[in-house]
Amino acid sequence: MSLAVTDLQPLQSAASRFWAKVRKAPADKCWEWTAARMRGGYGVFTVRAGRMVYAHRAAFMLANKQFISAETMVCHRCDNRGCVRPDHLFLGTARDNLQDASRKGRLVYSPERKATRSGEGNPNARLTWSIARAIRLRRARGATYSQIRREFGIGMGTVSAVLSGLTWKETPSQTA
């Protein structure tokens, strides 16, 4: 299967099927893609057997009646990967997309900040400092890794990384 279409015509032929998979919202709210999504949260649409396209790219092309080459990115103003509302989307390069993410503070490393954000400052963080401390406390009180994993709804690798200090390292500012 290919995540690419080579021209606009097959997509236009499937337009009514595409828009039937969109939950439209009033005002300036996101229009959510309701069908299949990739692991990262981006919607995908099967144009025809063997030909797929990201839903936000399809929405942009359909709304603007314009084919977009694979080198051009369709970026989200709203930062919602499942959004297909055409006025929430804009064209850009990979560099434009990274600069947009950096301006919005969505990168772990932001050139503007000149530092890697860790702990709760990391936009990909799934835990908090207080949860990391609670995990350590539960272990100190005799809980097994499996009990901790179930209690906090996290994977065994996460439990191990927190308890070994690989992640969520305690520093003087977090131990108080």
Secondary structure per residue as TSV (DSSP state, phi and psi in degrees):
chain	resnum	aa	ss	phi	psi
A	1	M	-	360.0	143.3
A	2	S	B	-116.8	135.4
A	3	L	S	-91.1	59.4
A	4	A	-	-157.4	144.8
A	5	V	-	-117.3	150.2
A	6	T	S	-103.0	-10.4
A	7	D	S	-158.2	170.3
A	8	L	S	-80.1	-27.5
A	9	Q	H	-55.4	-50.4
A	10	P	H	-62.3	-33.8
A	11	L	H	-68.6	-43.0
A	12	Q	H	-62.0	-35.5
A	13	S	H	-65.6	-26.0
A	14	A	T	-102.4	11.8
A	15	A	H	-57.5	-45.9
A	16	S	H	-65.1	-37.0
A	17	R	H	-66.1	-38.4
A	18	F	H	-62.4	-55.3
A	19	W	H	-65.9	-21.1
A	20	A	T	-68.4	-16.3
A	21	K	T	-98.4	16.1
A	22	V	E	-117.4	130.8
A	23	R	E	-96.5	103.9
A	24	K	-	-81.4	144.5
A	25	A	-	-121.2	157.2
A	26	P	S	-76.2	173.2
A	27	A	T	54.5	-131.3
A	28	D	T	-105.8	17.8
A	29	K	-	-75.7	158.5
A	30	C	-	-65.3	147.9
A	31	W	-	-98.4	117.7
A	32	E	E	-88.7	135.8
A	33	W	E	-76.7	125.8
A	34	T	-	-103.5	-3.1
A	35	A	S	-100.7	-152.0
A	36	A	-	-58.7	145.7
A	37	R	B	-132.3	151.7
A	38	M	-	-78.8	169.4
A	39	R	T	-53.7	-37.1
A	40	G	T	-79.8	-1.6
A	41	G	S	101.9	-6.7
A	42	Y	-	-77.4	136.1
A	43	G	B	-71.1	150.6
A	44	V	E	-130.4	145.5
A	45	F	E	-128.7	129.9
A	46	T	E	-87.8	112.1
A	47	V	E	-73.2	-47.6
A	48	R	E	-159.4	169.7
A	49	A	T	-47.2	123.3
A	50	G	T	82.4	-4.3
A	51	R	E	-123.9	113.6
A	52	M	E	-121.2	161.5
A	53	V	E	-146.8	147.4
A	54	Y	E	-61.8	139.1
A	55	A	H	-61.3	-39.3
A	56	H	H	-68.0	-33.5
A	57	R	H	-67.3	-43.7
A	58	A	H	-61.6	-43.0
A	59	A	H	-60.6	-44.0
A	60	F	H	-63.2	-46.3
A	61	M	H	-64.2	-43.3
A	62	L	H	-65.6	-44.5
A	63	A	H	-66.8	-35.6
A	64	N	H	-99.8	-0.7
A	65	K	T	48.0	49.0
A	66	Q	-	-140.9	126.6
A	67	F	-	-76.2	140.4
A	68	I	-	-120.1	126.3
A	69	S	-	-69.6	161.8
A	70	A	T	-63.2	-25.5
A	71	E	T	-73.9	-22.2
A	72	T	S	-90.7	133.6
A	73	M	E	-96.6	148.1
A	74	V	E	-106.5	115.0
A	75	C	E	-104.3	156.9
A	76	H	E	-100.4	125.8
A	77	R	S	-71.1	-32.6
A	78	C	S	-87.2	-10.5
A	79	D	-	63.2	20.1
A	80	N	-	-103.6	108.1
A	81	R	T	-61.8	-22.9
A	82	G	T	-91.0	1.0
A	83	C	B	-81.7	135.4
A	84	V	-	-125.1	15.8
A	85	R	-	-68.4	118.7
A	86	P	G	-54.5	-37.7
A	87	D	G	-79.7	0.5
A	88	H	G	-95.4	-1.0
A	89	L	E	-113.9	148.9
A	90	F	E	-146.8	155.6
A	91	L	E	-85.1	146.7
A	92	G	E	-168.5	177.5
A	93	T	-	-94.7	173.9
A	94	A	H	-60.0	-38.4
A	95	R	H	-63.3	-44.5
A	96	D	H	-58.6	-42.0
A	97	N	H	-64.3	-43.7
A	98	L	H	-65.7	-40.4
A	99	Q	H	-65.0	-39.1
A	100	D	H	-62.4	-46.0
A	101	A	H	-62.9	-39.6
A	102	S	H	-65.4	-45.2
A	103	R	H	-59.1	-34.4
A	104	K	T	-88.4	1.0
A	105	G	T	72.2	27.7
A	106	R	-	-95.3	0.7
A	107	L	S	-97.9	144.3
A	108	V	S	-63.5	-42.7
A	109	Y	E	-109.5	122.6
A	110	S	E	-116.0	119.7
A	111	P	T	-55.3	-33.2
A	112	E	T	-65.3	-34.3
A	113	R	T	-88.2	-21.2
A	114	K	T	56.0	32.6
A	115	A	E	-155.5	155.0
A	116	T	E	-87.0	130.6
A	117	R	-	-88.5	132.1
A	118	S	-	-121.8	173.2
A	119	G	G	60.6	-140.2
A	120	E	G	-67.2	-16.8
A	121	G	G	-75.9	-12.5
A	122	N	S	-83.6	122.9
A	123	P	T	-64.2	-15.3
A	124	N	T	-94.9	0.7
A	125	A	-	-63.1	136.7
A	126	R	-	-106.0	-15.5
A	127	L	S	-113.7	175.8
A	128	T	-	-124.9	167.8
A	129	W	H	-59.9	-39.6
A	130	S	H	-67.1	-35.5
A	131	I	H	-68.8	-41.6
A	132	A	H	-60.1	-42.3
A	133	R	H	-66.1	-37.7
A	134	A	H	-65.3	-37.0
A	135	I	H	-62.6	-46.7
A	136	R	H	-63.2	-39.6
A	137	L	H	-65.0	-43.4
A	138	R	H	-60.8	-40.3
A	139	R	H	-67.2	-41.7
A	140	A	H	-62.0	-27.9
A	141	R	T	-89.8	6.9
A	142	G	T	103.5	0.9
A	143	A	-	-67.8	144.0
A	144	T	-	-81.0	164.3
A	145	Y	H	-57.5	-41.8
A	146	S	H	-64.0	-41.1
A	147	Q	H	-63.6	-42.8
A	148	I	H	-64.4	-44.1
A	149	R	H	-56.8	-47.3
A	150	R	H	-67.4	-42.9
A	151	E	H	-62.1	-40.2
A	152	F	H	-98.8	-3.5
A	153	G	T	64.7	40.9
A	154	I	-	-126.3	167.8
A	155	G	-	-79.6	161.1
A	156	M	H	-61.6	-37.0
A	157	G	H	-63.5	-36.5
A	158	T	H	-67.5	-44.0
A	159	V	H	-57.8	-48.5
A	160	S	H	-61.4	-43.5
A	161	A	H	-64.3	-39.4
A	162	V	H	-68.4	-46.6
A	163	L	H	-69.7	-29.6
A	164	S	H	-84.0	-11.0
A	165	G	T	85.2	7.5
A	166	L	S	-64.5	-39.4
A	167	T	S	-125.6	162.1
A	168	W	S	52.1	48.5
A	169	K	-	-62.8	137.0
A	170	E	-	-76.1	133.7
A	171	T	-	-124.9	163.6
A	172	P	H	-53.0	-35.1
A	173	S	H	-72.7	-20.4
A	174	Q	H	-96.6	-14.2
A	175	T	H	-86.6	-11.9
A	176	A	-	-72.3	360.0
